[in-house]
């Protein structure tokens, strides 16, 4: 539930929430600027104990082909390190990163 004018604990200025009609870019910018724990402390966000949707999405994932692409920017040193690790494990760089992402998704989905 969204409420306007919630006070930010770090400052006395009210926290300006995105409008209900905000587009994806505006919502993304808002969440990039604010930590999730701070928003929870202020009552703007809450943890959803129902994990059925995450469990369903993970089980669906295993039956789907890899058809979507995700591009990220990382420092050159990190890319070289990933390339070395992939070579050491004798897998493609994209396969190694995909493995890390999936494993992280599993761990996050198990969190309460």
C-alpha positions, 0 to 999 in steps of 0.5 A: 500500500502506498502512502504519500509523504512518509518521513525519511528517518535520515532526514526530516524531508518527506520521502516522495513516493512514485505516483500510482501511474509511474512507469517502469523507469520511474519505479526503477529509479525510485528503488535504485535510490532507496534501500529495501530495509529503509522502506520496510522500516518506514512501513512502505514495504513489507515481506510477503511470507507467501513464497508460492509464486517464487517456488512456482517460477523456479519450477517453471524455469527448469522447463523453459529454454534459455531464450531471453538475454540480460546485459549487464555492465561490470568492471573489466577486471571482474570480466577477466576474473569471470573468464578465468574462472570459467576457463578453470571450470571448463565452461562458457562464461555465460554458462558460469554466470547463469549458474551463479544467477540461478543458485542465487535465485534459489537461495533468495527464494528460500529466505523467509 
